[in-house]
Amino acid sequence: MAKKRRLYWQLFIPYLLIVLLALIAVLLYSSNLLEEILLKQTESDLRSQAILFQEQLRSDLPPDDRTDALCKTLGRGLPTRFTVILPNGRVVGDSDEDPARMDNHLDRPEVATALTEPVGVSTRFSNTLGKRMMYLAMPLRESQMLFAIVRASVPIESVYGRIKTVQNRILLGGAIVAFLAVIAGFLVYRRVRRPLRQIQEGAMAFARGEFQPKLPLPDTEEMAQVAETLNRMAAELQQRIGTITQQRNELETVLSSMAEGVFGVDRDERIMGMNQAAGRILGCDPLLTRGKTIQEAFRISSLQEFVKKALAGEERLEEDFLINIYGERERALNVHGTPLRDESGNRTGILVVMHDITELRRLENIRRDFVANASHEIRTPLTAIKGFVETLRDGAMQNPEDADRFLSIIQKHVDRLAALVEDLLSLSRIERETERDEIILEEQAIQGVLESAVQLCRGKGDARNIRIELVCSETLKAKINPPLLEQAVMNLLDNAINASADGKAIRVETGEQETEVLVHVKDLGLGIEKGNLDRLFERFYRVDKARSRKRGGTGLGLAIVKHIMEAHKGRVTVESRPGAGSAFTLHLQKVSPEKIIQS
């Protein structure tokens, strides 16, 4: 970028040049005019002297030896040189030189002119005298007869000396004027610089986003108009920046609150922006990805190929694929790529919107498994019932022992179907009441509820010599729905009895944390593999399907426990190791100390 000159020099140099050019013009004009005036005056003086000299010569015509003496007599008291020249060019008299030694003067310009004209004038350098001279020659006639040429001359160095003196005075005056012009230019510059500096500082403040205070209005009308225009511009900029900032904040708020991941990519595959949801999905920091290529931002080859395909095409693109970020569980994404265009309709990139459909896929799998499991659970007893009914109708009724045995089996499968339907209805009812917030939680002691659940399950445990132990403080309180909590504990105890070997023990004990009351149901059964723990509370999910059906389970007990704890605004967790038993824990809301004291 070229170096900029300061305003002072931009004002001073043209101002000074104008003054100097004016000075030179005045100097040249005045010198020429003065030279012309002085030369005219010198010519006039020479004419007068030549006329007087002619009058003195008329008494001694034609010229003879006395003419030279007369020339020397007149020239002795005057600076003027007088010369008398015959028509043939011979000099017969001169006030400064001996005429006998002088050249023929017929070729002199002023002499040649005087032969035909009344006056001949010439200004030239004299080799004889070594000076610049002005010559004026006039013909001396008597009765129309030319007797001689009378010439008067004078050095004109004095004329040029006077001209030089005037030029020096003009130069001196011009220097003074130039100096005053410089001072005047500096004063003008200072007067202009102050408001300009204020305007400059104000404009720099506006550029930094500091729109207050406004610029003061200078005294000069033009400067005041500039300052007023800048103030108006600053007000409009402030308003527009405020509008843009508000719109940007609103857009960022919308993008940051979106569950969908969103990021923009330009035509060079560089990320223009990314919201927090996209950062969480892709496992990167949105702020650090701006300006990076998609290869630098994330290492998901399927998504990179999708972006390239969307940039290459002209239409909206949609795909589903699975990703795995840094060893996390696999995620399912539904990805849309939409072209971005500028005001002219030219493509500038694409907008990628990612929907995390992992949970939807999981729920779809659960629904599919639920339908398959429910169909299987219902079809198995129905198939058995149908088979035994057909057997009875085919003649087994004639044998009382077979008929009684078949009817017992049918009764068992009917009971199993009834339990299954009851569990499904119970699970549906709990879900519905939880969604509608119809389940009432009371703040009360939980010991009685736990004792009731243990008592109801003790008979099943005693049949297999399995002890059920309860450890609970009488004062321990929580926010519970007693029937639902009792059902949850019963389901856990029933599950523990089914998983335990004969003669083992099951322990129900309670504990406290800062905000929770814990109910632990521990058994010494077979335990559960770690890979099965995540799906343990799904409907109809069984770790050991054959053992579970043999014990008469429906596969819904733990799912009911999970939904009962959700109704209590709590949760259920499990810890288990194969061969070491399992420990299920119910997390209940704890009653605040103030309410316990008041009660």
N, C-alpha and C positions, 0 to 999 in steps of 0.2 A: 504494500500500500504506500503510495507516494506521501512524502512528508508534507504536512499542511503548514502554511505560513500563518503567523499570527495576524490578528486584525489590525494591530498597530502598523505593521509593515504594509499591509494591504491598503491602509488609508494614507500612510506617510509617503510611500514611494510615488504613487500617482500624483499626490498633492505637490511633492517636491519637483517632480518632472514637469508638471504644469507651470510651476513658478520659474524653473530654469528655462523652459522653452519660451515662455513669455519674455524673460530677461534677454535671451539671445535674440529674439525677434526685435525687441526694442533697441538692443545694442546695434544690430545690423541696420535697422531702418534709420535710427538716429545718426549713425556714422555716415551712411550714404547721403542722408539729407544734409548733414553738416558739411560734408566734403563738397557737395554740390553748391551749397550756399557760399562757402569760403572761396571756392574756385571762381564762382561768378563774381564775387566781390573783388578778388584779385584781378580778374579779367577787366572789370570795370575800371579799377585803378590804373592798370596798364594802358587802357584805352585813353584815359584822361591825360596821362603823362606823355603818351605818344602824340596826341593832338598838340599839346603845348610844345613838344620838341619840334614838330612839323612847323609850327608858326615861327620859331626862332630860325629855322633853316631857310625859310622862304626869302629872307633878305639877302642871302648869299648863294643864289642859284646861278649856274649849276654848281654842284658840290665840288670842292677843291680841297687843298691841304688844310685849310682852316676848319674844315668840317670835323676832322679828327680831334682837333684841339677843343672844339665846342663840345664834342661828346664826352671828352675826359673831364671838362669843366663841370658839366651837368651831373655826370655820374659820381663826381667826388663827394657830393653831399647827400646822395640818395642811394638806397640799396638796389636801385634799378640800374640795369645795364642797358645802354643805348648803343645801337648799331645802325650805320647807314650803308645801304647796299645799292649799287648801281643796277640798272635793268639787266645788265649782262652777268650779274652775279658777283662782281668784284666788290670787296669791302673797302670803303674809303674812310670809314670812321668807326671807332669802337671805344667805349668808355673804359674797358678793362685790358684790351690787348692791342698789339701793334697790327694795324690793318694789313701791312705788307706781308705778314707771316700767316695770315688767316686764309683758309681755303675758300674756294668759290662757293657762295651760298645760294646759288640758284636752285639747288636740289633740296633746300630746306622746305618742309611742308608749308610752314606759315608764309615763306617768301613766294613759293609757287602759287599759293592761294591768293596772296595780295596782288599778284600781277593781273588777275582777272576779277577779283572780288574787292569790295571796299575794305574788308578786314580779313586777316588770316591768323588763326590762333592754333597753337600746338603746345602740347605738354609732353616733355620727354626728358630723358637723361642726357646731359651735356658732357661729351667726352673731354671737351676743352676745360671745363670748370670742375668736372667730376661731381656734379650735383644734378638733382632733378629740377628742371626749370619749366616755367610757363613763358612761352614766346607769343608776342602779339605784333603782327606786321601790318602796316598801312601804306598805301601808295602815296607818294608826294607828287602831285600833279599841279601844273600851272598852265592855264589856257589849253586844257585837254592834252597837255604833253606830259608824259611820265619822265620825271627827272631821277627819282630814286625811290627806294623802299626804306621806310623808317621802321625800325624794330625796337621794341622795348621788352625786356625779360626780367624776371625776378625768380629767385629760388623759392620753391614751394615746400621745403622741409618744414618750415614754420607752420604751414597750413596743416600738414599731417601731425605735427607735434601738438597743435591745438586739438586736432581730432582725437589723438591718443589720450590727451588729458581728459577730454570729455568721456571717452570710452572707459578710462580708469574710474572716473567718478560714477559712471553708470554701473560698472562692475561692483564697486563698493556698495552702492545703493542696493544693487541686486542681491549681494551677499547678506546685507542687513535684512532685506525683505525675505530672503530664503530662511535666514535664522528665525525671524519672526514667524514665518510660515511653519517651520518645524515646531516651534513652541505652541503655535495655535493648533497644529495637528495633534500634538500630544495632549493639549487640553481637551480638544474635541474627542480624542480617543478615550481619555479618562472619563469623560462625561458619558460616552456611549458604553464603555466597558462595564461600569457599575451595574446598570440594569441588565446588560447582557450576561454578566456573571451571575446575577440573581436568577435570571431565566435559565442559565445553564445548570446551576445547582438545583433549581426546582425541577428541571427536566430529568436530572439524574435521580432525584428523590422519587419522581413519578416512575422512572424505570425500575427502581427497587421496590415498587409497590407502596410507597409512602405518599398517599394522596392528600395528606393534611400536614401543615396548613397550606392555604392557597398562596400563589405568588402575588406579591404586592404590585400594584399598577404604577409604572414609572410616569414621570411628568411628560415625557415625549409621547405624542399621540401614536406614532407608529409602534414604539416599544410597548405602549399600553395595549394596543391591539394584539400584539404577539403574546403578551402575558395573559390577556383575557382569553385568547384562543387556547393557550396551553391549559389554563384553569378549566375551561369548558371541556377540553379533551380529557383531562384528568378525571373530571366528574363522570364523563361517559365511560371511560376505561374502568373506573371503580365500580360503576353499576354493572358493566358487562362482565368484569371479572367476578363480581359477586354472584351474578346469575350463572356464569360458567362453573364457579366453585360449588354453588348450591346444586346445580345439575350433576356435577361430578360426584359430590357427596351422596346425592340420592342414588346415582347409578352404582357407586361403590357399596352403599348400604344394601341395595337390592341384590347386587352380585354376591356380597359377603353373606347375606342371609339366605341365599339359595342353597338348597340341598344338592342341586346339580352342580357338577364341576364345569366351569366355563373358562376357555382361554382362546385368545386370538393369535393367528399366525399370518405373517405377511408373505409376499410372493417368494421371498428368499428363505422361507422356512424358519424365520426368526419369530420368537414369541413376543407379541405386543403387550400382553397383559394376561393375568391369571387370577382367579378368585381363590379364596381359602379352601373351598370345597374341592376344587381341582388339585390344589396342593396336597390335601389330605389323601385324595384318591391316588395321586401319582407319586406320593412320598417325597415331595420337594418343597422348597420355600418359594412362594409366589414372587416375593420381592427380588430374589436372586436370579430368577429365570428370565426377567425382562431383558430383551435384546439378545438372548442366547438362541442358538438353533435348537430344534427339537431333539437332535442327537445329543447335545450338551445338557439339555434340561432333564430328560428322562431316557431310560434305556429299555423301553417297551417296544419291541420291533413291530408288533401287530398294530399298535397305535401310530407309530411312525409311518408305516405303509399306508394306513388309513388317511393320514394327513397328506401324504404325497398324492394319493389317488384323488382326494378331494380338491387339492390345488390344481391338478391336471384336468379335472372335469369342469363342466359348466353348470351342472345341476346339483341339487341337494342330495347328499349321500347319507345313508344310514346303515349301520352294521352292529352286530352283537358279537362280543368275544370275551374271553376269559383272560385275566391278567394276574400276575403274582409279583408283589412288590417286596423285595428284600426278605424273602422267607415267610411273609405273612400268609394267612389263609387266602385261598384263591377267591378272586372277586369277579363277578359277572357285570359287564358294562354294556349299556345300550348307548351308542355314540352317533351323534348327528353332526354333519359338516355342512355349513351353509356359507355360500360365497358372500364376501364383503365387497362393496362397490363404493366408489367416490361419487361426488356430485355429477360427474360426467358419465357415469355408468361404467367406468373402467374397473376391472377387478383389482383389488388391493390385497386380497388375502382370503382367509376363511375364518369363520367362527365355529369352534368345536364345543359342543354341549355333551357332557357325559352324565348319564343316569346310572347310578349304582343300583343294579337290580339284583344284587346278591341275595338280599332278604326276600325279594319277590320270588326268586328262583327257589330259595329254601322253603318258603311257605308253599310254593307250588309242589315241591317234592313232598312236603309234609302232607298236603292235601291228597296228593296222589297215593302216598303210602297209607294215609288214613282210610281212603276209600277201599284200597286193596285189602288192608288189614281188617277193616270192619266187615267187608264182604266175606273175607275168609273166616273171621271169628263167628259170623252168623251162619254161614253156609255149612261149617263143620257140624255143629249140633243139629241143624235142620236135616242134614243128610243122614245123620245117625238116627234121628227120630223117624224120618220117612222110611228108612230101611227096616227098623224094628216094627213100625206099624204095618208095613207090608208083610213082614214075617208073621205077625200075629194074625193078620187077615188070611194068610195062606194056610192056616191050620195050627199055628203055635198056640192059639187060645185053647185047643183041646188038651194041651199039656199044662196043668196048673203051675208046675215048677218053672217051666220055661217062660210061661206067660208072666209070672210074678217077677222073674229075673229081668225080662225085657221091659216090663213096666217100670222097674226100678231104674234101669238105664235111661229110659225115656224121661223119667222124673228128674234124673240128674242133669240131663241136657236141657230140660225145660228150666230148671233152677239156674243153670249157667246162662241161658238166654235172658232170663229175668234179671239176673245180676248185671249182665252186660247192658241191657236196656236201662236198668236203674242207674248204672254208672254214667251212661251217655246222657240221660236226662239230668242227672245231678251236675255233670260237667257243663251242660248247656245252660242250666239254671244259674250256676255260679258265674259263668261268663256274662250272661245277660244282666244279672243284678249288679255285677261289677261295673259294666259299661254304663248302666243307669245310675250308679252310685246309690243303690238301694240297700246295700249291706250296712247294717248299723254296727259300729264298733263301740264297745263299752270298756271303761277303765276299771278293771277288777283283777282279783288274784287269780292266778292260773293253776294253782295246786289242785283245786277241785276238778277242773276240766281234765287235767292230766290223770288224776286218780280214776275218773270215770272211764277214760279211754283204756287205761291199763286193765281195769276190772273187766271190761267188755272183751278184751283180747286174752285174758288170763286163761280162760277155758281152753282155747285153741292151743295155747302154749303148754298147758298142763298135760294135754293129750300126748304131747311129745316130750314131756319132761323138760321143757324149756322155761327157765325162770325169767320173770320180768321184774326188774328192780326200778324203783322210782326214788329220785333224790330231788326235792324241791322245797324251797323256803315258803312258809305260810304267808309271808308278807310280800312276796314277789308279785308285782302287778304289771299288767301290760294292757294295751288297747286291743281288745279281741272281740270276735263274735263266737261265743262259747260252742254252739253246735258245729260250726264250720271248723274251729280249731280242734275240737274233739274228733271230727271226721278225719282231719289231716293226720293227727297223731295215730289214730286207729289204722289208717292206710299204711303209715310208716311201720307200725308194729306188725301188721299183717305181712308186709313185705319182708321185715326182718325175720319173722318166724319161718316164712317160706324159704329164706336164704340160709337159715341156721340148721346145723345138724342137731340130732336128738341129744338132749342132756346139756346143751349149751345155755348161756345166759344172755339176756338182752337188758341193756341199761338205759333208762330214761333219766336224764339229769338236766338241770337248768344252769344258766350263767347270766352274767350281766356285762354289758359294755356301756360306753358313755351315753349312747342314745338308743340302745337295743337291749331286748331281753332275748336270750338264746335258749332254745329247747333242743337238746341233743338226743338222738335215738341211735344207740350204738349196738352193733351185733358182732358176733365172732364167726360169721358165716364164710362163704367161699370168697367173698370180695368181688370186685369188678375191675376189668381191664381199663386202663386209662383211655383207650380209644373209644370206649362206650359211654364215658361219663357225659360228653356233650349232648348225646341224644337220649339220655336216660329218662328225661321228663317229657318226651314226645309220646303222643297217643299210640297205644298198641305196640310200643317198642319194648322188646324183651331181650335181655342179655342171653338167657337160656330158654328158648321157646318151649322145648319139650318139658323141662322141669317146671316152668311156670304153668303150663296147661295141666300138668299132672297135679299141681297144688291147687288148681281151680282158679287161678288169677285171670282177670279180664284184660290186663295190659293197660288199664286206665287209672290205676291207683295213684301212681306218681304224677301223672298229668293233672289229676284232681288236686293233689297236694300243691303243685305249682300254682294253679289258678286260685286256690284258697289263700295262699300267701300273697298273691297279687291283690286280692280283695282286701287283705289286711295291710296293704301298702308296705309289704315286706318282701322277703325272698326266701328261697330254700337252696341250700348248698350241700354238696356231698364230698366226702373224702373216702377213698377206698384203695386197698391194695389186694391183689389176688392172694388168697390164702390167709389174709390178716383181718378180714371183716370190713365192714363199712360203717360210716358215721354220717347220718343225715342231720342237718341243723336247720331249724326254723328261726328266722330273724324277725322278731316282733317289735313294734314301736313301744318304747319305754314310756311310762307315765312320768311326767315332770315332778321334781321333788316338791314344788309348791302345792300341787294338787294332792299328793300323798299326805302332806301335813294337814290340809284342809279336810280330807276325808277322815 
